[in-house]
């Protein structure tokens, strides 16, 4: 099938490469000429395990190409996937200007052949309920008779996006006609051979599934983070609580790990957009409003623990803190809404300096923290052990695998005092105490003695 993907960001590039890998003729179109030229050279703008190899192979075999001219690419397509950005506005509502612009371009460039098969304009971007109707109105107002609009939300997890696309839990399709459903099923058939369902529904329901899924996961995370705070206050161990709760088959164990809050491109934006949609319809979605507030509080929890611990020593000012992890989660360089940024802001506001390491997010961090890097308040170092040299304490923000089994003698030898603040509960409390560390984590009793001096 001839497929055009408009937008070569995270979703568009992964979708385009995976469709090409299953035998389709795919063009990824983007109006950023520099990005397109980089993709043609094989330079991938995002970090995603296996994506560079997949894009390179499909391009060499002639099934995947790139263009900065979306119009001609849409004119030759049987299916056009819209994978452009929908950033949140001031009130949390999604900005649909790029989506509607693609729809208008499709009307101009797709041949109007009412007797031929329909060309599907597929909304892959995360969009609020009613967007399919708005795009359909653009098509109908122009009198175009060959374009049908479908909704096909994505559920990719950064770091395992290719595996998620190839082996989805489900494929959600929102369509109005059997012809559109049949074409979408043909595209996705190679990815559901192990039995994952293709769920065909009306467009509004398909749009809502995406938001409802992410809001539910964000709610589980925020619930467990507030439970961890309560465990701190009553002396319970959140690990034991999590295991007990997650063993209930009605609840299950996933997304119940406390930490320093969620980030990334999906959860924060989608929760805000769903709240904005509810308010627009007159529904006060107070539960999700509290989910947001809990998450913002949680992002500052490590800073609060550091401030509390160093207060007897005169506070955080003029101290150096080592940070392990900057990306919002492991296996990605994405720092959008990353908890590390909130921690860095708090430490700098208290007059401290930061020495940070991340296996892949250093370049992104250098852009986002350009000012503090330039004036020396933040140092981005190439090695995890470089970060701890001369630091007053170590804080863990992202649970990369390489941080799970460090050389503790090197860590202890590098730190001014053996204090570790674990924002991801990576290590066993008793083991950290035996290693000679004062150890504070999330929702678990402290371990070891501070040894204040």
C-alpha positions as a Markdown table, in Angstrom:
| # | Residue | x | y | z |
|---|---|---|---|---|
| 1 | Unk | 0.0 | 0.0 | 0.0 |
| 2 | Unk | 1.2 | 3.6 | -0.7 |
| 3 | Unk | 1.4 | 5.3 | 2.7 |
| 4 | Unk | 2.3 | 8.9 | 3.4 |
| 5 | Unk | 3.1 | 10.0 | 7.0 |
| 6 | Unk | 3.0 | 13.7 | 7.6 |
| 7 | Unk | 5.2 | 14.6 | 10.5 |
| 8 | Unk | 8.6 | 12.9 | 11.2 |
| 9 | Unk | 8.7 | 13.2 | 14.9 |
| 10 | Unk | 8.5 | 10.4 | 17.4 |
| 11 | Unk | 5.2 | 8.9 | 16.4 |
| 12 | Unk | 5.5 | 9.6 | 12.7 |
| 13 | Unk | 9.0 | 8.2 | 12.2 |
| 14 | Unk | 8.3 | 5.0 | 14.2 |
| 15 | Unk | 5.0 | 4.4 | 12.4 |
| 16 | Unk | 6.5 | 5.1 | 9.0 |
| 17 | Unk | 9.4 | 2.8 | 9.5 |
| 18 | Unk | 7.2 | 0.0 | 10.9 |
| 19 | Unk | 4.7 | 0.3 | 8.0 |
| 20 | Unk | 7.6 | 0.2 | 5.6 |
| 21 | Unk | 9.1 | -2.8 | 7.3 |
| 22 | Unk | 5.9 | -4.7 | 6.7 |
| 23 | Unk | 6.1 | -4.2 | 2.9 |
| 24 | Unk | 4.4 | -0.9 | 2.3 |
| 25 | Unk | 5.7 | 1.9 | 0.2 |
| 26 | Unk | 6.1 | 4.8 | 2.7 |
| 27 | Unk | 7.0 | 8.4 | 2.4 |
| 28 | Unk | 7.6 | 10.4 | 5.6 |
| 29 | Unk | 6.9 | 14.1 | 4.9 |
| 30 | Unk | 8.0 | 17.0 | 7.0 |
| 31 | Unk | 8.1 | 20.7 | 6.2 |
| 32 | Unk | 11.4 | 21.0 | 8.2 |
| 33 | Unk | 13.9 | 20.7 | 5.3 |
| 34 | Unk | 16.9 | 20.3 | 7.7 |
| 35 | Unk | 15.3 | 17.4 | 9.5 |
| 36 | Unk | 14.4 | 15.7 | 6.1 |
| 37 | Unk | 18.0 | 16.1 | 4.9 |
| 38 | Unk | 19.3 | 14.6 | 8.2 |
| 39 | Unk | 16.9 | 11.7 | 7.8 |
| 40 | Unk | 18.1 | 11.1 | 4.3 |
| 41 | Unk | 21.7 | 10.9 | 5.6 |
| 42 | Unk | 20.5 | 8.4 | 8.3 |
| 43 | Unk | 20.7 | 10.8 | 11.2 |
| 44 | Unk | 17.8 | 10.0 | 13.5 |
| 45 | Unk | 16.6 | 13.1 | 15.5 |
| 46 | Unk | 15.4 | 11.0 | 18.5 |
| 47 | Unk | 16.8 | 8.2 | 20.6 |
| 48 | Unk | 14.8 | 5.1 | 20.3 |
| 49 | Unk | 16.4 | 1.6 | 20.5 |
| 50 | Unk | 16.6 | 0.0 | 17.1 |
| 51 | Unk | 15.0 | 2.8 | 15.2 |
| 52 | Unk | 18.2 | 3.9 | 13.4 |
| 53 | Unk | 18.8 | 0.4 | 12.0 |
| 54 | Unk | 15.2 | 0.0 | 11.0 |
| 55 | Unk | 15.0 | 3.3 | 9.2 |
| 56 | Unk | 18.3 | 2.7 | 7.5 |
| 57 | Unk | 17.4 | -0.8 | 6.3 |
| 58 | Unk | 14.0 | 0.2 | 4.9 |
| 59 | Unk | 15.5 | 3.2 | 3.2 |
| 60 | Unk | 18.2 | 1.1 | 1.5 |
| 61 | Unk | 15.6 | -1.4 | 0.3 |
| 62 | Unk | 13.5 | 1.4 | -1.2 |
| 63 | Unk | 10.4 | 1.1 | 0.9 |
| 64 | Unk | 11.0 | 4.3 | 3.0 |
| 65 | Unk | 11.8 | 7.8 | 1.7 |
| 66 | Unk | 11.7 | 11.3 | 3.0 |
| 67 | Unk | 10.5 | 14.6 | 1.6 |
| 68 | Unk | 10.0 | 18.2 | 2.6 |
| 69 | Unk | 7.2 | 18.5 | 0.1 |
| 70 | Unk | 4.1 | 17.0 | 1.8 |
| 71 | Unk | 1.7 | 17.9 | -1.0 |
| 72 | Unk | 3.1 | 15.6 | -3.8 |
| 73 | Unk | 3.5 | 12.9 | -1.2 |
| 74 | Unk | -0.1 | 13.1 | -0.2 |
| 75 | Unk | -1.2 | 13.1 | -3.9 |
| 76 | Unk | 0.2 | 9.6 | -4.4 |
| 77 | Unk | -1.0 | 8.0 | -1.2 |
| 78 | Unk | -3.8 | 5.6 | -0.4 |
| 79 | Unk | -3.5 | 6.4 | 3.3 |
| 80 | Unk | -2.2 | 9.6 | 4.8 |
| 81 | Unk | -1.3 | 9.4 | 8.5 |
| 82 | Unk | -1.3 | 12.7 | 10.3 |
| 83 | Unk | 1.4 | 12.7 | 13.0 |
| 84 | Unk | 2.1 | 16.3 | 13.7 |
| 85 | Unk | 2.4 | 18.0 | 17.1 |
| 86 | Unk | -0.6 | 19.1 | 19.2 |
| 87 | Unk | 1.0 | 21.1 | 22.0 |
| 88 | Unk | -1.1 | 22.3 | 24.9 |
| 89 | Unk | -2.3 | 25.9 | 24.9 |
| 90 | Unk | -2.4 | 28.2 | 28.0 |
| 91 | Unk | -5.5 | 26.4 | 29.3 |
| 92 | Unk | -4.3 | 22.9 | 28.6 |
| 93 | Unk | -6.4 | 22.5 | 25.4 |
| 94 | Unk | -4.6 | 20.9 | 22.4 |
| 95 | Unk | -3.4 | 23.2 | 19.6 |
| 96 | Unk | -4.9 | 21.7 | 16.4 |
| 97 | Unk | -3.5 | 24.2 | 14.0 |
| 98 | Unk | -1.0 | 21.8 | 12.5 |
| 99 | Unk | -3.6 | 19.0 | 12.1 |
| 100 | Unk | -6.0 | 21.3 | 10.4 |
| 101 | Unk | -3.3 | 22.6 | 8.1 |
| 102 | Unk | -2.5 | 19.0 | 7.0 |
| 103 | Unk | -6.2 | 18.5 | 6.3 |
| 104 | Unk | -6.4 | 21.6 | 4.1 |
| 105 | Unk | -3.2 | 20.5 | 2.3 |
| 106 | Unk | -4.8 | 17.1 | 1.7 |
| 107 | Unk | -7.9 | 18.7 | 0.2 |
| 108 | Unk | -5.7 | 20.7 | -2.2 |
| 109 | Unk | -3.4 | 17.8 | -3.3 |
| 110 | Unk | -5.3 | 14.5 | -3.2 |
| 111 | Unk | -7.1 | 13.9 | -6.5 |
| 112 | Unk | -10.8 | 14.1 | -6.3 |
| 113 | Unk | -12.0 | 10.8 | -7.9 |
| 114 | Unk | -15.4 | 10.0 | -6.4 |
| 115 | Unk | -15.6 | 6.8 | -8.5 |
| 116 | Unk | -12.3 | 5.4 | -7.2 |
| 117 | Unk | -11.3 | 4.0 | -3.8 |
| 118 | Unk | -11.3 | 6.4 | -0.9 |
| 119 | Unk | -8.0 | 8.0 | 0.4 |
| 120 | Unk | -7.9 | 7.7 | 4.1 |
| 121 | Unk | -6.7 | 10.7 | 6.1 |
| 122 | Unk | -5.8 | 9.0 | 9.4 |
| 123 | Unk | -5.4 | 11.1 | 12.6 |
| 124 | Unk | -2.5 | 9.5 | 14.4 |
| 125 | Unk | -1.7 | 12.6 | 16.5 |
| 126 | Unk | -3.2 | 12.8 | 19.9 |
| 127 | Unk | -6.3 | 15.0 | 19.5 |
| 128 | Unk | -9.3 | 15.8 | 21.6 |
| 129 | Unk | -12.7 | 14.3 | 21.1 |
| 130 | Unk | -14.4 | 16.1 | 18.1 |
| 131 | Unk | -11.2 | 16.6 | 16.1 |
| 132 | Unk | -12.2 | 13.9 | 13.6 |
| 133 | Unk | -15.5 | 15.8 | 13.1 |
| 134 | Unk | -13.6 | 19.1 | 12.6 |
| 135 | Unk | -11.3 | 17.6 | 10.0 |
| 136 | Unk | -14.2 | 15.9 | 8.2 |
| 137 | Unk | -15.9 | 19.3 | 8.1 |
| 138 | Unk | -12.8 | 20.8 | 6.4 |
| 139 | Unk | -13.0 | 18.1 | 3.7 |
| 140 | Unk | -16.7 | 18.4 | 3.2 |
| 141 | Unk | -16.7 | 22.2 | 3.1 |
| 142 | Unk | -14.2 | 21.9 | 0.3 |
| 143 | Unk | -16.5 | 19.5 | -1.6 |
| 144 | Unk | -13.8 | 16.8 | -1.7 |
| 145 | Unk | -15.4 | 13.4 | -2.3 |
| 146 | Unk | -12.4 | 11.0 | -2.2 |
| 147 | Unk | -11.1 | 11.6 | 1.3 |
| 148 | Unk | -12.4 | 9.8 | 4.4 |
| 149 | Unk | -11.2 | 10.7 | 7.8 |
| 150 | Unk | -10.2 | 8.0 | 10.3 |
| 151 | Unk | -8.9 | 8.1 | 13.9 |
| 152 | Unk | -6.1 | 5.8 | 14.9 |
| 153 | Unk | -4.5 | 6.8 | 18.3 |
| 154 | Unk | -1.1 | 5.6 | 19.2 |
| 155 | Unk | -0.1 | 3.8 | 22.4 |
| 156 | Unk | 3.7 | 3.7 | 22.0 |
| 157 | Unk | 6.0 | 3.7 | 25.0 |
| 158 | Unk | 9.2 | 5.6 | 24.5 |
| 159 | Unk | 12.1 | 3.2 | 24.7 |
| 160 | Unk | 10.1 | 0.2 | 23.4 |
| 161 | Unk | 8.1 | 1.9 | 20.6 |
| 162 | Unk | 9.1 | -0.4 | 17.8 |
| 163 | Unk | 8.2 | -3.5 | 19.9 |
| 164 | Unk | 4.9 | -1.8 | 20.8 |
| 165 | Unk | 4.0 | -1.0 | 17.2 |
| 166 | Unk | 4.9 | -4.5 | 16.0 |
| 167 | Unk | 3.1 | -6.3 | 18.9 |
| 168 | Unk | 0.4 | -4.0 | 20.1 |
| 169 | Unk | -2.0 | -4.7 | 23.0 |
| 170 | Unk | -4.7 | -3.5 | 20.7 |
| 171 | Unk | -5.2 | -1.4 | 17.6 |
| 172 | Unk | -8.0 | 1.2 | 17.9 |
| 173 | Unk | -9.7 | 2.5 | 14.8 |
| 174 | Unk | -12.4 | 5.1 | 14.5 |
| 175 | Unk | -14.2 | 5.1 | 11.2 |
| 176 | Unk | -17.5 | 5.9 | 9.6 |
| 177 | Unk | -17.6 | 3.3 | 6.8 |
| 178 | Unk | -16.8 | -0.4 | 6.2 |
| 179 | Unk | -14.5 | 0.6 | 3.4 |
| 180 | Unk | -12.3 | 2.7 | 5.7 |
| 181 | Unk | -12.3 | -0.1 | 8.3 |
| 182 | Unk | -11.3 | -2.7 | 5.7 |
| 183 | Unk | -8.3 | -0.6 | 4.5 |
| 184 | Unk | -7.1 | 0.0 | 8.1 |
| 185 | Unk | -7.4 | -3.7 | 8.9 |
| 186 | Unk | -5.3 | -4.5 | 5.9 |
| 187 | Unk | -2.6 | -2.1 | 7.1 |
| 188 | Unk | -2.5 | -3.5 | 10.6 |
| 189 | Unk | -3.0 | -7.2 | 9.9 |
| 190 | Unk | 0.7 | -8.0 | 9.9 |
| 191 | Unk | 1.0 | -6.7 | 13.5 |
| 192 | Unk | -1.9 | -8.6 | 15.1 |
| 193 | Unk | -1.2 | -12.1 | 14.0 |
| 194 | Unk | -0.7 | -13.2 | 17.6 |
| 195 | Unk | -4.3 | -12.3 | 18.4 |
| 196 | Unk | -4.3 | -8.7 | 19.6 |
| 197 | Unk | -7.7 | -7.2 | 18.8 |
| 198 | Unk | -8.4 | -4.5 | 16.2 |
| 199 | Unk | -11.1 | -2.5 | 17.9 |
| 200 | Unk | -13.3 | -0.7 | 15.3 |
| 201 | Unk | -15.5 | 2.0 | 16.7 |
| 202 | Unk | -16.9 | 5.5 | 16.0 |
| 203 | Unk | -14.2 | 8.3 | 15.8 |
| 204 | Unk | -15.2 | 10.1 | 19.0 |
| 205 | Unk | -14.8 | 6.9 | 21.0 |
| 206 | Unk | -11.4 | 6.2 | 19.4 |
| 207 | Unk | -10.3 | 9.7 | 20.3 |
| 208 | Unk | -11.4 | 9.3 | 23.9 |
| 209 | Unk | -9.7 | 5.9 | 24.3 |
| 210 | Unk | -6.3 | 7.5 | 24.0 |
| 211 | Unk | -7.0 | 10.2 | 26.6 |
| 212 | Unk | -8.7 | 7.8 | 29.0 |
| 213 | Unk | -5.9 | 5.3 | 28.8 |
| 214 | Unk | -3.2 | 7.8 | 29.6 |
| 215 | Unk | -5.3 | 9.5 | 32.3 |
| 216 | Unk | -5.9 | 6.1 | 34.0 |
| 217 | Unk | -2.1 | 5.4 | 34.0 |
| 218 | Unk | -1.3 | 8.8 | 35.3 |
| 219 | Unk | -3.9 | 8.4 | 38.0 |
| 220 | Unk | -2.3 | 5.1 | 39.2 |
| 221 | Unk | 1.1 | 6.8 | 39.4 |
| 222 | Unk | -0.2 | 9.8 | 41.3 |
| 223 | Unk | -2.2 | 7.6 | 43.6 |
| 224 | Unk | 0.8 | 5.5 | 44.5 |
| 225 | Unk | 3.0 | 8.6 | 44.9 |
| 226 | Unk | 0.6 | 10.0 | 47.5 |
| 227 | Unk | 0.4 | 6.6 | 49.2 |
| 228 | Unk | 4.2 | 6.7 | 49.4 |
| 229 | Unk | 4.0 | 10.1 | 51.1 |
| 230 | Unk | 1.5 | 8.6 | 53.6 |
| 231 | Unk | 3.7 | 5.6 | 54.2 |
| 232 | Unk | 6.6 | 8.0 | 55.1 |
| 233 | Unk | 4.3 | 9.6 | 57.7 |
| 234 | Unk | 3.1 | 6.4 | 59.3 |
| 235 | Unk | 6.2 | 4.4 | 59.1 |
| 236 | Unk | 5.0 | 1.9 | 56.5 |
| 237 | Unk | 7.0 | 0.5 | 53.6 |
| 238 | Unk | 5.5 | 1.4 | 50.2 |
| 239 | Unk | 7.2 | -1.6 | 48.6 |
| 240 | Unk | 5.3 | -3.9 | 50.8 |
| 241 | Unk | 2.1 | -2.0 | 50.2 |
| 242 | Unk | 2.6 | -2.0 | 46.5 |
| 243 | Unk | 3.1 | -5.8 | 46.4 |
| 244 | Unk | 0.0 | -6.3 | 48.5 |
| 245 | Unk | -2.2 | -4.0 | 46.4 |
| 246 | Unk | -0.8 | -5.2 | 43.0 |
| 247 | Unk | -1.4 | -8.9 | 43.9 |
| 248 | Unk | -5.2 | -8.2 | 43.7 |
| 249 | Unk | -6.1 | -9.4 | 40.2 |
| 250 | Unk | -8.7 | -6.6 | 39.9 |
| 251 | Unk | -5.8 | -4.1 | 40.2 |
| 252 | Unk | -2.6 | -5.7 | 39.0 |
| 253 | Unk | 1.0 | -4.7 | 39.6 |
| 254 | Unk | 1.8 | -2.2 | 36.7 |
| 255 | Unk | 2.2 | 1.5 | 37.2 |
| 256 | Unk | 2.2 | 1.2 | 41.0 |
| 257 | Unk | 5.8 | 2.1 | 41.5 |
| 258 | Unk | 6.3 | 5.3 | 43.4 |
| 259 | Unk | 8.9 | 7.8 | 42.3 |
| 260 | Unk | 9.5 | 11.5 | 41.6 |
| 261 | Unk | 6.5 | 12.0 | 39.2 |
| 262 | Unk | 5.7 | 11.3 | 35.6 |
| 263 | Unk | 6.9 | 13.4 | 32.7 |
| 264 | Unk | 7.3 | 13.0 | 28.9 |
| 265 | Unk | 5.2 | 14.1 | 26.0 |
| 266 | Unk | 2.1 | 12.2 | 26.8 |
| 267 | Unk | 0.8 | 12.0 | 30.3 |
| 268 | Unk | 1.2 | 15.7 | 31.3 |
| 269 | Unk | -0.2 | 16.9 | 28.0 |
| 270 | Unk | -3.1 | 14.4 | 27.8 |
| 271 | Unk | -4.2 | 14.9 | 31.4 |
| 272 | Unk | -4.3 | 18.6 | 30.8 |
| 273 | Unk | -6.2 | 18.2 | 27.5 |
| 274 | Unk | -8.8 | 15.9 | 29.1 |
| 275 | Unk | -9.4 | 18.3 | 31.9 |
| 276 | Unk | -9.8 | 21.1 | 29.4 |
| 277 | Unk | -12.3 | 19.1 | 27.4 |
| 278 | Unk | -14.3 | 18.3 | 30.5 |
| 279 | Unk | -14.4 | 22.0 | 31.6 |
| 280 | Unk | -15.5 | 23.0 | 28.1 |
| 281 | Unk | -18.4 | 20.6 | 28.5 |
| 282 | Unk | -19.2 | 21.8 | 32.0 |
| 283 | Unk | -17.8 | 18.8 | 33.9 |
| 284 | Unk | -15.5 | 19.6 | 36.8 |
| 285 | Unk | -13.0 | 16.7 | 36.5 |
| 286 | Unk | -11.7 | 17.2 | 40.0 |
| 287 | Unk | -10.0 | 13.8 | 40.1 |
| 288 | Unk | -7.7 | 14.5 | 37.2 |
| 289 | Unk | -7.0 | 18.0 | 38.5 |
| 290 | Unk | -5.7 | 16.4 | 41.7 |
| 291 | Unk | -3.7 | 13.9 | 39.7 |
| 292 | Unk | -1.9 | 16.9 | 38.1 |
| 293 | Unk | -1.3 | 18.6 | 41.5 |
| 294 | Unk | 0.0 | 15.4 | 43.0 |
| 295 | Unk | 2.5 | 15.0 | 40.2 |
| 296 | Unk | 3.8 | 18.5 | 40.5 |
| 297 | Unk | 4.3 | 18.0 | 44.3 |
| 298 | Unk | 6.1 | 14.8 | 43.7 |
| 299 | Unk | 8.6 | 16.3 | 41.3 |
| 300 | Unk | 9.9 | 18.4 | 44.2 |
| 301 | Unk | 10.0 | 15.6 | 46.8 |
| 302 | Unk | 13.7 | 14.8 | 46.4 |
| 303 | Unk | 14.5 | 18.5 | 46.8 |
| 304 | Unk | 12.4 | 18.6 | 50.0 |
| 305 | Unk | 14.2 | 15.5 | 51.3 |
| 306 | Unk | 17.6 | 17.1 | 50.5 |
| 307 | Unk | 16.7 | 20.4 | 52.1 |
| 308 | Unk | 15.4 | 18.6 | 55.2 |
| 309 | Unk | 18.5 | 16.5 | 55.6 |
| 310 | Unk | 21.0 | 19.4 | 55.0 |
| 311 | Unk | 19.2 | 21.9 | 57.2 |
| 312 | Unk | 21.2 | 20.9 | 60.3 |
| 313 | Unk | 24.4 | 21.5 | 58.3 |
| 314 | Unk | 23.4 | 25.0 | 57.2 |
| 315 | Unk | 21.3 | 24.2 | 54.2 |
| 316 | Unk | 21.8 | 23.6 | 50.5 |
| 317 | Unk | 23.6 | 26.8 | 49.5 |
| 318 | Unk | 27.1 | 26.4 | 48.1 |
| 319 | Unk | 26.9 | 22.6 | 48.0 |
| 320 | Unk | 27.3 | 20.3 | 45.0 |
| 321 | Unk | 24.8 | 17.6 | 44.3 |
| 322 | Unk | 25.3 | 14.6 | 41.9 |
| 323 | Unk | 22.4 | 13.6 | 39.8 |
| 324 | Unk | 22.1 | 10.3 | 38.0 |
| 325 | Unk | 19.5 | 10.5 | 35.3 |
| 326 | Unk | 18.0 | 13.4 | 33.4 |
| 327 | Unk | 15.6 | 11.9 | 30.9 |
| 328 | Unk | 12.0 | 11.5 | 32.1 |
| 329 | Unk | 12.4 | 7.7 | 31.9 |
| 330 | Unk | 15.1 | 5.3 | 30.8 |
| 331 | Unk | 15.7 | 4.2 | 27.2 |
| 332 | Unk | 15.0 | 7.7 | 25.8 |
| 333 | Unk | 16.6 | 11.1 | 25.6 |
| 334 | Unk | 13.2 | 12.9 | 26.0 |
| 335 | Unk | 13.3 | 15.5 | 28.7 |
| 336 | Unk | 9.9 | 17.0 | 28.2 |
| 337 | Unk | 8.3 | 17.6 | 31.6 |
| 338 | Unk | 11.2 | 15.6 | 33.2 |
| 339 | Unk | 11.2 | 15.5 | 37.0 |
| 340 | Unk | 15.0 | 16.1 | 36.8 |
| 341 | Unk | 14.3 | 19.7 | 35.6 |
| 342 | Unk | 12.2 | 20.4 | 38.6 |
| 343 | Unk | 14.9 | 19.1 | 40.9 |
| 344 | Unk | 17.6 | 21.1 | 39.2 |
| 345 | Unk | 15.4 | 24.3 | 39.5 |
| 346 | Unk | 14.9 | 23.7 | 43.2 |
| 347 | Unk | 18.6 | 23.1 | 43.9 |
| 348 | Unk | 19.7 | 26.1 | 42.0 |
| 349 | Unk | 17.1 | 28.3 | 43.7 |
| 350 | Unk | 18.7 | 27.2 | 47.0 |
| 351 | Unk | 22.1 | 28.3 | 45.8 |
| 352 | Unk | 23.4 | 24.8 | 45.2 |
| 353 | Unk | 25.3 | 23.5 | 42.1 |
| 354 | Unk | 24.5 | 20.3 | 40.2 |
| 355 | Unk | 26.8 | 17.8 | 38.5 |
| 356 | Unk | 24.6 | 15.5 | 36.4 |
| 357 | Unk | 25.0 | 12.4 | 34.2 |
| 358 | Unk | 22.6 | 10.7 | 31.8 |
| 359 | Unk | 23.6 | 7.9 | 29.3 |
| 360 | Unk | 21.8 | 9.6 | 26.3 |
| 361 | Unk | 20.1 | 12.8 | 27.3 |
| 362 | Unk | 23.2 | 15.0 | 27.8 |
| 363 | Unk | 22.7 | 16.9 | 24.5 |
| 364 | Unk | 19.0 | 17.6 | 25.3 |
| 365 | Unk | 19.9 | 18.7 | 28.8 |
| 366 | Unk | 22.6 | 21.1 | 27.4 |
| 367 | Unk | 19.9 | 22.8 | 25.4 |
| 368 | Unk | 17.3 | 23.0 | 28.2 |
| 369 | Unk | 19.8 | 24.1 | 30.8 |
| 370 | Unk | 22.0 | 26.3 | 28.6 |
| 371 | Unk | 22.0 | 29.2 | 31.0 |
| 372 | Unk | 23.0 | 27.3 | 34.2 |
| 373 | Unk | 25.5 | 25.2 | 32.2 |
| 374 | Unk | 27.1 | 28.4 | 30.8 |
| 375 | Unk | 27.5 | 30.1 | 34.2 |
| 376 | Unk | 28.8 | 26.9 | 35.8 |
| 377 | Unk | 25.9 | 26.1 | 38.2 |
| 378 | Unk | 25.2 | 22.9 | 36.2 |
| 379 | Unk | 27.9 | 20.6 | 34.9 |
| 380 | Unk | 27.0 | 17.7 | 32.5 |
| 381 | Unk | 29.6 | 15.0 | 32.9 |
| 382 | Unk | 30.3 | 12.0 | 30.6 |
| 383 | Unk | 30.5 | 9.3 | 33.3 |
| 384 | Unk | 28.3 | 8.4 | 36.2 |
| 385 | Unk | 31.3 | 8.3 | 38.6 |
| 386 | Unk | 32.4 | 11.7 | 37.4 |
| 387 | Unk | 29.2 | 13.1 | 38.8 |
| 388 | Unk | 29.9 | 11.9 | 42.4 |
| 389 | Unk | 33.5 | 13.3 | 42.7 |
| 390 | Unk | 33.4 | 15.9 | 45.4 |
| 391 | Unk | 29.6 | 16.0 | 45.6 |
| 392 | Unk | 27.8 | 16.4 | 48.9 |
| 393 | Unk | 25.2 | 13.7 | 48.1 |
| 394 | Unk | 23.9 | 11.6 | 45.2 |
| 395 | Unk | 20.3 | 11.8 | 44.0 |
| 396 | Unk | 18.8 | 9.2 | 41.6 |
| 397 | Unk | 16.2 | 10.6 | 39.2 |
| 398 | Unk | 16.0 | 8.1 | 36.3 |
| 399 | Unk | 16.2 | 4.4 | 36.7 |
| 400 | Unk | 18.6 | 3.5 | 33.9 |
| 401 | Unk | 19.9 | -0.1 | 34.1 |
| 402 | Unk | 23.6 | 1.0 | 34.4 |
| 403 | Unk | 22.7 | 2.6 | 37.8 |
| 404 | Unk | 21.3 | -0.5 | 39.3 |
| 405 | Unk | 24.6 | -2.2 | 40.2 |
| 406 | Unk | 27.3 | 0.5 | 40.6 |
| 407 | Unk | 30.7 | 0.2 | 42.2 |
| 408 | Unk | 29.7 | 1.3 | 45.6 |
| 409 | Unk | 33.2 | 1.8 | 46.8 |
| 410 | Unk | 33.8 | 4.3 | 43.9 |
| 411 | Unk | 30.6 | 6.0 | 44.8 |
| 412 | Unk | 31.4 | 6.2 | 48.5 |
| 413 | Unk | 35.0 | 7.3 | 47.8 |
| 414 | Unk | 33.8 | 10.1 | 45.6 |
| 415 | Unk | 31.2 | 11.6 | 47.8 |
| 416 | Unk | 32.0 | 14.2 | 50.5 |
| 417 | Unk | 29.5 | 12.3 | 52.7 |
| 418 | Unk | 27.9 | 8.9 | 51.9 |
| 419 | Unk | 24.4 | 10.2 | 51.4 |
| 420 | Unk | 22.1 | 8.8 | 48.7 |
| 421 | Unk | 18.6 | 10.0 | 47.8 |
| 422 | Unk | 16.9 | 7.5 | 45.7 |
| 423 | Unk | 13.9 | 8.8 | 43.7 |
| 424 | Unk | 13.2 | 5.5 | 42.1 |
| 425 | Unk | 13.7 | 3.0 | 44.9 |
| 426 | Unk | 16.4 | 1.2 | 43.0 |
| 427 | Unk | 18.2 | -0.4 | 46.0 |
| 428 | Unk | 17.4 | -2.4 | 49.1 |
| 429 | Unk | 17.4 | -0.3 | 52.2 |
| 430 | Unk | 19.3 | -2.8 | 54.4 |
| 431 | Unk | 21.9 | -3.4 | 51.8 |
| 432 | Unk | 22.6 | 0.4 | 51.5 |
| 433 | Unk | 23.0 | 0.6 | 55.3 |
| 434 | Unk | 25.5 | -2.3 | 55.3 |
| 435 | Unk | 27.5 | -0.5 | 52.6 |
| 436 | Unk | 27.8 | 2.5 | 55.0 |
| 437 | Unk | 25.4 | 4.9 | 53.3 |
| 438 | Unk | 22.7 | 7.1 | 54.8 |
| 439 | Unk | 19.9 | 6.3 | 52.4 |
| 440 | Unk | 16.6 | 8.0 | 51.8 |
| 441 | Unk | 14.0 | 6.7 | 49.2 |
| 442 | Unk | 10.3 | 7.2 | 48.4 |
| 443 | Unk | 7.8 | 5.9 | 50.9 |
| 444 | Unk | 10.2 | 3.7 | 52.8 |
| 445 | Unk | 11.9 | 4.2 | 56.2 |
| 446 | Unk | 15.4 | 5.8 | 56.0 |
| 447 | Unk | 18.4 | 3.5 | 56.3 |
| 448 | Unk | 21.8 | 4.0 | 57.8 |
| 449 | Unk | 22.9 | 6.9 | 60.0 |
| 450 | Unk | 23.4 | 10.4 | 58.7 |
| 451 | Unk | 26.7 | 10.9 | 60.6 |
| 452 | Unk | 26.3 | 14.6 | 60.5 |
| 453 | Unk | 29.6 | 16.4 | 60.7 |
